[in-house]
Each structure stands twice: as structure tokens, then as C-alpha cells.
């Protein structure tokens, strides 16, 4: 994944992901932008499907 520019950010609506119990430290998106992975201080990584109208958590690694 390359660097994110302000032009890239304007393509996507902002959304709050509340499933983590603590702050998110890192994230990465798939090449096609359909998946997002977040890593948190709660010692979990979560896989998100962001391709639909609502973001859905589809997997958790502890």
C-alpha cells in the first residue's frame, strides 16, 4: 500500500469503528479498497469488509 493523500481520503466517508476495546494503533487496506485490517491496544487485529454500505467486522485475531 502506498502513502495516502488527501485526494484518497476524500473518496471515502468517515466512519467510527467501535468494536475495539482500546485505541487503534495501525491499519492497512487491501489493494482494491474492499478490506481493512486494524490493530489495537486491546491486543486484537480485526478484518473489516468495507465494500458494502456499512462496514462489517468479519474476523478477529487475538
Secondary structure, 3 states (H helix, E strand, C coil): CCCCCHHHHCCCCCCCCCCCCCCEEEEEECCCCCEEEEEECCCCEEEEECCCCCCEEEEEEC
